[in-house]
């Protein structure tokens, strides 16, 4: 069983994939980390995967823009959906100087959800989009971001990518739910 997910190791979609695999008894599933909804739907259409997961909407920011764009191009059948409480943390790889502008990297939806809280926590914020929250954590570990950068990612990414936890639980996590779809190729 090959399941393609919107995200990388440590993403909420990976957690969703484990949830659906357990629910449906898929013991030998193989996760394909496809990062974007478009890659998931393209792989589904080609038959490279049997199922896919992607974020559909979040409780406060609404529909996920990248998903809405991708579903215009591809056909799929929804199998299931599940809401997940997010546990986003601020992760770092070096000392953060809060007197200087702090650069935040994450998926656009996470930036949108946490922007006001971060602006209240830091005097100077710069927001930069990444394709995925967990991929942002991996990129930080790999030195792809400037000094004084933090990523917004699931807490598990601190361990996965050997990052420091700057803040373990953002106040904007409260009530921040994401609906993840499990999909398969549309049958005629």
Residue, then its C-alpha position, 0 to 999 in steps of 0.5 A: x500500500x503506497x500512500x502519498x502525503x502533502x508534507x515531509x517526515x514530522x508533518x501533520x499529514x504524516x500523523x494523519x497517514x498513520x491514523x488512517x493506516x491504523x483505522x483501515x488496517x493497512x499494516x504494510x503501508x509505504x509513505x511517499x513524502x510528496x510535499x504538496x497537494x499537487x504532487x499527491x494528486x498527480x501521483x494518484x492520477x498516474x497510479x504511483x500511489x493508491x491513496x493520498x492525504x492533504x490538508x483541506x482546511x483549517x479552523x480559523x483560516x479556512x480552505x488551504x490555498x494550495x489544495x484549492x488550486x490543485x483540486x482544479x486540475x485533478x479528479x479524486x474521490x474522498x474516502x475519509x476526513x479527520x480533524x487534527x489539533x495542531x501542536x506547532x512549536x517555534x524551532x531554532x538551530x542557533x541563538x535568536x536575537x529578539x532585538x533584531x528582526x526574526x525570520x519565520x519560515x513555515x507553510x503559508x497556512x501556518x504563517x497565516x494562523x500564527x502571524x498575529x500571535x508572533x507579532x505580539x511576541x516579537x517586535x520585528x517579524x519577517x514571514x517567509x513561505x515554505x512548502x511544508x512545516x516539516x520541510x521548513x524544519x529540515x531546511x533549517x537543520x540543513x543550514x538553508x535559512x539565515x541566522x535569526x530564523x525560526x520555523x513553525x513546525x510540529x513539535x516532533x520535528x525538534x527531535x527528528x531534525x535535531x533542532x532546539x525548541x524556542x517555544x514548545x506551544x504557541x498560544x495560537x495553537x488553541x483551537x487550531x484544527x486542520x481537516x485532513x482528507x484521505x483520497x483515492x483515484x476517482x473510479x468511473 
